[in-house]
């Protein structure tokens, strides 16, 4: 068994759009114990074949939270705006004019938004 040390988080991810704006999923607060999820990984060998499985652990049924916030910065680093996010976010991605926020552990889904020019 390997257990990683618990450290405070400050952001869940960053992405840059085609206009050079920086999008950051940051935290309003640290997740409470009942909001945390982890991954149990099992590795086994049988007959020279190695198998690995991963399974989320923790409260994977919880879907809403006030932990996250989406912040948008200009290419020069000026804060342009900030929006609350009321669900869990494990990653952020941008492709073209689409912003994707990924919830990997609680339903494994993407939330998709269109980026509009100001």
C-alpha positions in Angstrom: 0.0 0.0 0.0 1.2 3.4 -0.9 -0.4 6.5 0.5 0.5 10.0 -0.8 0.9 12.8 1.8 -2.1 15.2 2.2 -1.2 18.7 1.0 -3.3 21.8 0.6 -4.5 22.5 -2.9 -4.7 25.9 -4.5 -5.9 25.1 -8.0 -7.3 22.1 -9.9 -6.0 23.2 -13.3 -5.3 25.9 -15.9 -5.9 26.3 -19.6 -5.2 29.0 -22.1 -7.6 30.0 -24.9 -6.8 31.2 -28.4 -6.9 34.8 -27.3 -4.2 34.2 -24.7 -6.6 34.4 -21.7 -5.8 32.1 -18.8 -8.6 30.1 -17.3 -8.0 28.7 -13.7 -10.1 26.4 -11.7 -9.2 27.5 -8.2 -10.5 26.7 -4.7 -12.6 28.8 -2.4 -11.6 26.5 0.5 -10.0 23.1 1.1 -12.3 20.1 0.5 -13.8 18.7 3.7 -13.2 15.0 4.6 -16.6 14.0 3.4 -16.0 15.7 0.0 -12.7 13.9 -0.7 -12.3 11.1 -3.2 -9.3 9.0 -4.0 -8.3 6.1 -6.2 -7.6 2.5 -5.1 -5.2 0.8 -7.5 -4.7 -2.9 -7.5 -1.9 -4.7 -9.5 -1.8 -8.5 -9.8 0.3 -11.0 -11.7 -1.0 -14.4 -12.9 0.8 -16.7 -15.4 3.2 -13.9 -16.4 0.3 -11.5 -17.1 0.1 -8.3 -15.2 -3.3 -6.8 -14.5 -4.1 -3.3 -13.0 -7.4 -1.9 -11.9 -8.4 1.5 -10.5 -11.5 2.3 -8.6 -12.6 5.6 -7.0 -13.0 5.5 -3.2 -14.8 7.9 -0.9 -18.1 9.8 -1.3 -18.5 9.5 -5.1 -22.3 10.1 -4.8 -21.9 13.7 -3.7 -22.4 15.9 -6.8 -22.6 19.6 -5.5 -20.1 21.7 -3.6 -19.0 25.3 -3.1 -15.2 24.4 -3.2 -14.4 25.6 -6.8 -14.3 28.9 -8.7 -13.4 29.6 -12.3 -11.2 32.7 -12.7 -10.3 34.3 -16.1 -7.2 36.4 -16.5 -6.0 38.5 -19.4 -2.7 37.6 -21.2 -1.2 40.4 -19.0 -2.3 38.7 -15.8 -5.3 41.0 -15.0 -8.3 39.3 -13.4 -11.1 39.7 -15.9 -13.8 37.8 -14.0 -14.6 35.0 -11.6 -17.5 32.5 -11.5 -18.6 30.0 -8.9 -18.7 26.4 -9.9 -21.2 24.3 -8.0 -19.8 20.8 -8.9 -16.5 19.0 -8.5 -13.8 19.6 -11.1 -10.8 17.3 -11.7 -9.5 19.0 -14.9 -10.0 21.9 -17.3 -9.4 21.8 -21.1 -10.0 24.2 -24.0 -10.4 23.3 -27.6 -11.3 26.1 -30.0 -14.1 28.1 -28.5 -15.1 25.3 -26.1 -14.2 25.1 -22.4 -14.5 21.7 -20.8 -14.5 21.1 -17.0 -14.0 17.4 -16.1 -15.5 15.6 -13.2 -13.5 12.3 -13.2 -14.5 10.8 -9.9 -18.2 11.5 -9.5 -20.0 10.4 -12.6 -17.0 10.7 -15.0 -18.5 13.6 -17.1 -17.5 16.7 -18.9 -19.3 20.0 -18.6 -19.0 22.0 -21.9 -19.2 25.8 -22.3 -18.8 28.0 -25.3 -16.3 30.8 -24.9 -17.6 34.1 -26.2 -15.4 37.0 -27.1 -15.9 40.2 -25.0 
